[in-house]
Structures are given as C-alpha cells and as structure tokens.
Amino acid sequence: MDGRRAERGFTLLELLLVLVVAAASYALILRVSAGGASGAEIKSAARAVAAGLRDARGTAIATQESAALLLDLERRSLEVSGGRSSRTLPQRLDVKLYTAQSEIVDEKHGAIRFYPDGSSSGGRVTISSGERKLLVDVDWLTGRVSIKEGG
C-alpha cells in the first residue's frame, strides 16, 4: 500500500443518487395520497351530467312539456324532473351550476330547463377536482349538450 489507510464511507455520487430516489418516492406518494379524483372519474361524472341533460331534453320533446335537470350541489345529485331518473356524483368532486336566474332555487339547488321545441334555458355545469376541470355546456337556442376541457 502507499501508506494511507483505506477510508470507509459514501461517495458524493452515491449520496446524490439516494437523495434523487428519495425525492422521487416522496413525490409519487404525495400524488397517490392527494385524495383527488382521477381523470376517469371526472369524465364519468361529466358524461353522467350530459346524459341527464340529454334525457331531460328528450323528455321535453317527447311529452311536449318542459322538463328540467334538477341539480343538488350539496348532495352532488341530479334528477330529471318528474323523478324519471336520478344519479349521484362522487362527493370529492367540485360541482358548480351556471344557469338562468329563473332556474336557481338557492345557492345549492338549481336546474337547466328544456322546452318542447328542444331549446333550453341554457347553462353550464362545471365538474372539477384540483387542476382538472370539465365543462358540460347547454346551448340555449338549440339545447345541444357538449363536454369540453376547462381552462
């Protein structure tokens, strides 16, 4: 040997590698345990709202009487007027309703109404969780229901 004693320990590279692995693990754990809804869950809820709106429109056209999709934002439930069909959305989703003033019952209850000619009161239901957001829009003139990404 050259007279020096071999020292035991970790190299700087080994320490950096351990820190990178620990940071990546921590970030993954935070993402998984954040409790937010998945993208599929948000899409499923948006599709359920859109289906309810289309059902209300079809009911109005078929019966030649106005029909509405009633939303309870507190319970996260929606129902076509007349009790024809109801659904409940996951509680962890944020749901907001934008509709005509005449269709607002109070800050937690409202509706989007459809008329026998297929037109509607118009409006939007926003479904979100964290940064993810989907918009379910109803065109007042045609009653057309569409889903698009929020921004």
C-alpha positions in Angstrom: 0.0 0.0 0.0 1.0 3.6 -0.3 0.8 4.3 3.4 -2.7 5.7 3.6 -5.4 3.9 5.4 -8.5 3.0 3.3 -11.4 5.1 4.5 -14.9 3.8 4.6 -17.8 5.9 3.6 -20.0 7.0 0.7 -19.0 8.9 -2.3 -20.8 12.1 -3.3 -22.3 10.3 -6.3 -23.8 7.7 -4.1 -25.3 10.3 -1.7 -26.8 12.2 -4.6 -28.4 9.0 -6.1 -30.0 8.2 -2.7 -31.4 11.8 -2.5 -32.9 11.6 -6.0 -34.6 8.2 -5.3 -36.0 9.5 -2.0 -37.3 12.7 -3.7 -39.0 10.8 -6.5 -40.6 8.4 -4.0 -41.9 11.3 -1.9 -43.4 13.0 -5.0 -45.1 9.7 -6.0 -46.5 9.1 -2.5 -47.9 12.7 -2.4 -49.6 12.3 -5.8 -51.2 9.0 -4.9 -52.4 10.1 -1.5 -53.7 13.5 -2.5 -57.2 12.2 -2.5 -58.2 13.9 -5.7 -60.4 12.3 -8.2 -58.9 10.6 -11.2 -59.4 11.9 -14.7 -61.6 8.9 -15.5 -63.8 9.7 -12.5 -64.2 13.3 -13.7 -65.0 12.2 -17.2 -67.5 9.7 -15.9 -69.3 12.4 -13.9 -69.3 14.8 -16.8 -70.8 12.1 -19.0 -73.5 11.3 -16.4 -74.5 15.0 -16.2 -74.6 15.2 -20.1 -76.7 12.1 -20.2 -79.1 13.6 -17.7 -79.4 16.8 -19.7 -80.0 14.8 -22.9 -82.6 12.8 -21.1 -84.4 15.9 -19.9 -84.3 17.4 -23.5 -85.7 14.1 -24.9 -88.4 14.1 -22.3 -89.4 17.7 -23.1 -89.6 16.9 -26.8 -91.5 13.6 -26.4 -94.1 14.9 -23.9 -94.4 18.3 -25.5 -94.0 19.8 -22.0 -90.9 21.5 -20.4 -88.6 19.3 -18.5 -85.5 20.1 -16.4 -82.5 18.5 -14.9 -82.5 19.4 -11.2 -79.1 19.6 -9.5 -78.5 19.4 -5.8 -74.9 20.7 -5.5 -74.7 19.9 -1.8 -75.6 16.2 -2.2 -74.0 16.0 -5.7 -77.1 14.6 -7.1 -79.1 15.2 -10.3 -82.6 14.2 -11.3 -84.7 14.7 -14.4 -88.0 16.5 -13.4 -90.8 14.0 -12.7 -88.4 11.6 -10.9 -87.7 9.7 -14.2 -84.0 9.2 -13.4 -81.6 10.3 -10.8 -77.8 9.9 -10.2 -75.3 10.8 -7.5 -71.8 12.1 -8.3 -68.8 11.4 -6.2 -68.6 13.7 -3.1 -64.9 14.5 -3.7 -65.8 16.4 -7.0 -66.5 20.1 -7.1 -69.7 20.8 -9.0 -70.9 24.2 -10.0 -74.0 25.3 -11.9 -74.4 28.3 -14.1 -77.9 28.8 -15.3 -80.7 31.3 -15.9 -81.7 33.3 -12.8 -85.2 31.9 -13.0 -83.9 28.3 -12.6 -81.9 29.0 -9.4 -83.8 27.8 -6.3 -81.0 28.8 -3.9 -77.2 28.7 -3.8 -77.1 24.8 -3.6 -80.1 24.0 -5.9 -80.9 24.8 -9.5 -81.9 23.5 -12.8 -81.4 23.6 -16.6 -84.8 23.6 -18.3 -85.6 22.2 -21.8 -88.7 23.2 -23.8 -90.8 21.1 -26.2 -89.1 22.6 -29.3 -85.7 21.3 -28.0 -84.4 24.7 -26.9 -83.4 25.3 -23.3 -82.7 27.9 -20.6 -79.0 27.3 -21.3 -76.3 26.9 -18.8 -73.1 25.1 -17.8 -72.2 22.5 -15.2 -68.6 22.6 -14.2 -67.0 19.4 -12.7 -63.6 19.7 -11.2 -61.0 18.2 -8.9 -57.8 20.1 -8.3 -56.5 21.3 -11.6 -58.7 19.1 -13.7 -61.9 20.6 -15.0 -64.6 19.6 -17.5 -67.4 21.8 -18.7 -70.8 20.5 -19.6 -72.4 23.2 -21.7 -76.0 23.6 -22.9 -76.7 25.9 -25.8 -79.9 27.9 -25.1 -81.0 28.1 -28.7 -80.6 24.5 -29.8 -80.5 22.7 -26.5 -77.3 20.9 -27.7 -75.2 19.4 -24.9 -71.4 19.3 -25.2 -68.5 18.4 -22.9 -65.2 20.2 -23.2 -62.0 20.7 -21.2 -62.0 23.6 -18.8 -59.3 26.2 -18.8 
